[in-house]
Amino acid sequence: MEDSPRPLDTLNASRNKNVMVDLKNSYRYVGKLKAFDIHINIVLENADEHHNGEVKRKLGTVFIRGDTITTISPA
């Protein structure tokens, strides 16, 4: 059986790369992944807040609580 990457390993490979983070409230944050923990709480740098397909705010550094996240994907 082939070893598949574990979720935290995949997230670790995305460190210092741009990611899109979708939340339960339909907001999306796009920024550089700087840090995360085992609860998938994450820190993004140079983050933009998107809602309904448009940029709402440029936020800089943000902390996003893991239990609000639905998906994380490459930007």
N, C-alpha and C positions, 0 to 999 in steps of 0.2 A: 504494500500500500504506500502511495506517495505521500510524503509529508507536505501538508498545505500550511501556508503561513497563518500564524495566530493573529487575531484582530489587533492586539496591542503591538505586535511586531510590524504589521502593516502600517499602523498609525505612526510608529517610531520611524519608519522609512519615509514618512511624509514630513518629518520635522524640517523646518526652515524652507518649506515649499508652500506655495499658495494652495489653499483648500477652500471649498464651499461648505458651509455648515448650515443645514436646514433645521429649523426649530418647529416645535409643535404649534406655535402661534402663527405659522406661515411666513415668518421672517427668515431671511437668509443673510448670513454674514460671510464675507469673502475677505481673506487675509492670510498672512503667513503664520503657519502653525509653529509656535515657539515652545509650548509645554503642554503636558497632559498628565493625568494620574489614572489610577486603576478604575476610578468611577467615571472616566471619560470627561471629567471637568477639563476644559481646555483654555489656553491663552492664545489669542491671535494678536499679531502686530499689524499695523497699517490696515485695520479692518474697515470695511464699508458695510453699512446696513442697507439691505435691499428689501423692498416690499412691493408686491404686485408688479414685479419685473423692472422696477426702477430704483436707482440709488436714492435713498432717503437722507442718509447722513454719512460723513466720513468721521470715524470714531477714534482712530489710533489704536491703542492697546486695549483689548477687552478680555474679560474673563467670562466664560459661558459655562453654566452649570450643566453637568452631563445628563441629568434627567430631563432636560428640556430639548435635547438633541434627537432628531429623527434620523438624519443621514450626514455623513461626512464624505466628501468626494474631492478629487483633484479639481482645481479651478481651470 
